[in-house]
Amino acid sequence: MVTILVAAIYFGLLALDAWLLIVVPDVAWGERLSFLLQVVGIFTVATGFIASSELSENFATLLCDMTSPNLRDFLYGNLMLGAVVTSAAYELYRGLLTASGWYASLLFTLLWLLALPFILVGLAAYYVFVVPIAYMFYLAVSAPLLTIRDAQDQVIVRAGAEQVDVRELLVAHMVPMRSFLVGGITTVGSLVLRVFSVY
């Protein structure tokens, strides 16, 4: 039952995404798809940088779920990202209430109230435009990465006297590898579509 619900949510978002990109705008399809791939590329590269930074120690499970080829884990991780963002906005508001001086508290509260709609619209846009398309790319890049990771034989790459065990590298850095691969593929795809639309 839960799997059906998860699949329904995903395909509903994908259908809404397709409708908004194909039916609504009055722009060539290549430009629309190029823009979408560029946005997905920016978010996935950002996820890769966060996964490579010290922040990954605090959000290791969240980042792993956000890039998972398992649809249930993927949606769970991305919904948890929304919970983290809204929770951070709430904690910021609580901090603003205790700011020194009523004038500072009032000013920062007004700025926070002005920023809140942008945060909520940004999250909604992320769920509609980025999440459905990003999942397809994460699923595609995860297949070869998981095949290499689960291989029985060692996969060694040598350059002179130096060598790297690709399996160990993937085990240690699966999330950044997925994110950077998706970011690279979508960015190159966006550039190719822009070239075709220009020429």
N, C-alpha and C positions, 0 to 999 in steps of 0.2 A: 504494500500500500504506500509506504514511504517512497519507494523507488518510483512509483507512478506519479506521485505528487512532485518529486524532484524533477522528473522528466517533463512534466506538464509545465512547471515553472520555467525551466530552461527553454523549451520550445515556444512557450508564450513570449518570453523575452526576445527570442530569435525572430519570431513572427512580427513583433512590434518593431524590432530593429529593421527588418526587411521592409516593412510598410513605410517607416519613416524615411528610409534611404531611397526606396524605389518610387513610391507614389507621391510623397509630399513635395520634395524640392523640385524646382524647375531648372536643374543643372544637369549636364551630361553625366551619365552613369560612371564614366571613368574618373571624373573629378570627385564624385561622391565616394566611390570606393577608395580612391587614393587618400582622401581626407580621413576616412575611417581607419585605414591601415596605418596612417601616420599617428593617429591618436592611440591606437592599440600599441604601436611600437613605443611611443613615449611612456605609456604606463608600464609596459613589460620591462623596458630597460630600467625604469625607476625601481621596479620591484627587484630586478637583478642587483642594482647598486645597493639597495637596502639590505638584501640578503648577503651581500659581500661585506657589509659594514658591521660595526659592533652592535647595531640595533637588532641584528639577527639573533643575538643571544637571548633577547627578551621576547622575540616574536617568532622563534624557530618553527613551532607547530603551525602558527597562522600562515607563515610564508610557504611552508610545505603544502598546506591545504589549498592556498590560493593558486598554486601552480600544478595541482594534482591532475593526472589524467582521469581519475575517478570522478564522475560528475557530481556525486553526492558530496564528496570531500571538497571539490572545487567550489560548489555553491555555498557550502557551509563556511569555508574560509573567506570567501568574498562577502558574505553576509556579516561575518564577524568583523571584517574590515570596517564596514559601515557602523557596527556597534562601537568599535574602537574610536572612530572619528567623532561620532556623536557623544561618546563618553568624554573624550578630550575637550570637546566644545563645552560640555556641561561643567567639567572641572575648571575650565578657564573662567566660566561665568561665576562659579563659586569663589574663585580667587579674586575676581573683580569686585565682588561684594565686600570683601575685606580690605580693599585697597585703602591706603591712608588718605584721609580727607574725602569729604562727601563730593567735592567737585571732580576729583579724579575718578571716584567710583561711578559717578553719573556719566562722565564722558566715556569711560571705557565700556560701560554697560550699553550706552547708545551705539557705540561702534560695534559691539558684539551683536546687538539686535539687528544692525544693518548687514552684518556679515552672515548671520544665520541663514537667511534665504539662499544666499549663494552657496553655502555649504550643503544645504539640502538639495538644491537643484544640481549641484555638482555630483552628489552621490547618486541621484536619480539618473543623470546622464551616464554616469559610470556603469550603472546596472543595465541600462538599455543599450548603450552603444559599445561598451568595451567588453563586458563580461561574456555575452554570447559568442562574439567573434574570437576573443582570446582563448576560450575553451577549445575551439576547433584547432587552433594552432598549438596549444599546449598538448592536446591529444596527439597531434601529428609528430611533434618533436620528441614526445616521451617514448614513442615506440622504439626508435633506434637507440635512444639513451638507455632505456631499461634493458634492451637486448644486450648491449655491451656490458652493462652493470652485472647482469645475471649470467654472463657467459662462463662456461666451465674453464676455458683456457685463459691464461693471462693475455691481456692486450697491452703490449709494450711498444711505445714509440721512442725511437732512439735518434739522437742528434749528436754524433761524435761520441764522446765518452759519457754524455748525459743520457739518462733515460727516464721515462715517465710511465707509470702503470696507469693506464686510462681508467681501468675499473676502480682503483682506489681514488682517483681524482673525481670520478662521477659520484661515488658514494659520499665523499666529503663535500662536494659542491653541486649536488643535483639541482637545487632551486636556482642558483645563479646561472647554471648552464642552460636550463630550460628557458629562463627569462631572457637571457642574452640571445639565444637562438631565435626565439619568437620575435624579439625586438629587431634583430637583424633581418629576418625574413620579411616581416611586415614593413620595415623601413625601405628595404630594397624593392619590394612590391609596390609601395607607394611611389617611389621614384620612377620605376618603369612605367606605371600608369600615367604619371605626369608627363613623361617624355612622349608617350603615345598621344596624349591629349594636346600637347604643344605642337608636335610635328604631325 
